[in-house]
Amino acid sequence: MDNKSNVKKKIGLVIDVLMYGLLLAQMLYVFTGNTVHEIMGITFMACVVAHIIMKRKWIAATLKRKKHTSGARVFADVVTLLLLLTILTLAVSSMGVSRLLFSWFPYVTSPDLHRYLATAVLTLSVLHGGMHGYFRAKSKKKAVILIALGAIASIAIGLALVPYLNRHFKTVNVNHSEAISGRKIEWNGGKTLVVYFTRLGNTDFESNVDAVSGASLMIADGELMGSNQLLADMITDAIGCGQVPITITGEKYPSSYSATVSAATKELRADARPSIVPIDTSEYDSIILVYPLWWGTIPSPVATFLDQADLSGKKLFVVATQGSSGYGKSVSEIRKLAPDSEVIQVASIYCDDIPNARETIADLLENAD
């Protein structure tokens, strides 16, 4: 091997290692934050392009090959093709969920889809790299076992570890006054009340609880605060109205997020209506309802509020917060429970965007009324 080929091989190895490292690092979004995550994403795509350029002769030879010598070679080629297609799809979804570099891109905006694609890319990358090792391995059986274990680990990282880290190791800190203050809007919805539901006030938190769920909790000026309460404060500041929380009066939800998920599942299956502190809406023309998506719909205490409140003839503006995308089934459920009100969709806000949503929510409310 001449010196030029040796240098090229070393550069290729560095690019390959960098690609795998960046891919894994991007899965740890909870620790890197959005800006670093997006920069690493751009760098990863640049490495992919460089890798394809360096391997262009091999790719061309593969495409021209009419016969394969083994099933393993067929499998390797299929994996390579799927990997390229998945990376391209991931690039599009990366633009869709971008909040910095490609915030103008309005398509493929599901964070869940983005995570699934990233998991697929990681898994296919392990298979792709593993097959290169397979062809060089003396023991094919051991190589297959290692490749399988690597693929399983990749799937576990994307579908189990990443959500776990996001729920249990993420702390969001905000300056409350800075977060809620902004442009005042001319509101034409008449006398309005903001009604919101959040975990804080409805959960028996342990004394040493941390704000570990970006979709539910945060630290505002050193104090624990529900994300939807912050959003309600933003709305109140923007239009100058009152607000009231939905507060359950019976057994509170457990401190553990996973235990809360289980409790919410049981409530939804039973179509439960937990008892709440009554909320008088009779003197208001409009209600702005702020709620999190639980299993793709409204939490049971929100359903209780809608059952009990007299919303006939009122405008009901809905603002959902979520860790995936959209409104799920919540709007149809709200319309079913409040059939005599005019339900108006204002916003579905991704949990990570809540601390910086002040101007966005003001613009959306201004256009909604």
Residue, then its C-alpha position, 0 to 999 in steps of 0.5 A: m500500500d503506497n503512502k497516499s492510500n495509507v493516508k486516505k485509509k487513516i482519514g477514512l477511519v477518523i471520519d468513521v469513528l467521528m460519525y459513530g461518536l457524533l451519532l451517539a453524542q446526539m442521542l444524549y440530547v438531554f446533556t448537550g442541549n439544542t444548540v450543540h445538538e444541531i451543530m453536531g447534527i450538521t457535522f455528522m451529515a458533513c461526515v456522511v457526505a465525506h464518507i460517501i465521497m471516499k467510498r464512491k468507487w466501492i458504492a459504484a462497484t456494489l451497484k454494478r455487481k450482478k451476482h452476490t457470492s453469499g447471503a451475507r453480502v446481500f444482507a450487507d448491501v441491503v443494510t447499506l442501502l437502507l442506511l443511506l435512505t434512513i440518513l437522508t430521511l433523518a436529515v429532513s426530520s432534523m430540519g423539521v424539528s430544528r429550533l435554531l438553524f432550520s426553524w423556517f422548515p415546516y415539514v416532518t416536525s415530529p420529535d418522536l419520528h426524529r428519535y425513531l429515525a435516529t435509532a434506526v440510523l444508529t442500529l443500521s450503522v452498527l449493522h453496516g460496520g459490523m458486516h465489515g468486521y464479519f467479512r474479516a472475522k475468523s469466527k463468523k458465529k462470534a461476529v454474528i453474535l456481536i453484531a446482534l448484541g450491538a443492534i439490540a443495544s442500539i435499539a435499547i439506547g434509542l427507545a429506552l435509555v434516551p427517554y429515561l434520561n430525558r425524564h430523569f436527568k433533565t433540569v430546566n432553569v428559568n428566570h420567571s419574570e424574563a420568561i413571562s414578560g413580553r409584548k402585550i396584545e390587543w385581545n378581542g376574546g372578551k373577559t377571559l380566564v386562563v384555566y391550566f392543569t399541571r403536575l405541581g399542586n396535583t402531585d405528592f412530591e418528595s421533599n427532595v424532588d428535582a425538576v427532572s421532567g422537562a415536559s412537566l416541571m422546571i425550576a423558576d427562580g430557584e423554586l419548583m414550577g409546573s411548565n403549564q403554570l409558566l405558560a399560563d403566566m405568559i398568557t396572562d401577561a400577554i392579554g391581561c386576564g385572570q387564571v386558575p389551576i385545575t386542582i384535584t381534591g382527592e388522592k394526588y398523583p405519585s412523585s415518580y413520573s413513571a408511576t404517574v404515567s401508570a396512574a393516568t393510564k388506569e384513569l383513562r381506561a376507566d374514563a375516570r373523573p377525579s374530584i377537583v376544586p370547582i371553577d366558576t366560569s359563568e362570568y367569562d366570555s372566553i376560556i383559555l385551557v392549557y393542558p399537557l397531553w397524557w397518552g395523546t389526550i387530555p388528563s382526566p382532571v381536565a375532563t372533570f373540569l369540562d364536565q362540570a363547567d358551564l361553557s355554553g356559548k363561550k369560546l374555548f381556546v386550547v393550548a396543549t403541551q407535549g413531548s411528541s407533536g400535535y394535539g393528539k386526540s385531545v381536541s376531539e375529546i374537548r369538543k365532545l365534552a364541551p359541545d356547546s362551546e366554540v373550540i379554537q386551537v391556539a397552539s401545541i407546544y413542544c415541552d422543550d420550547i415552553p421556557n422560550a414560548r412567550e412571543t410565539i404564544a402571543d402571536l398565536l393568540e393574537n391571530a386566534d381571537 
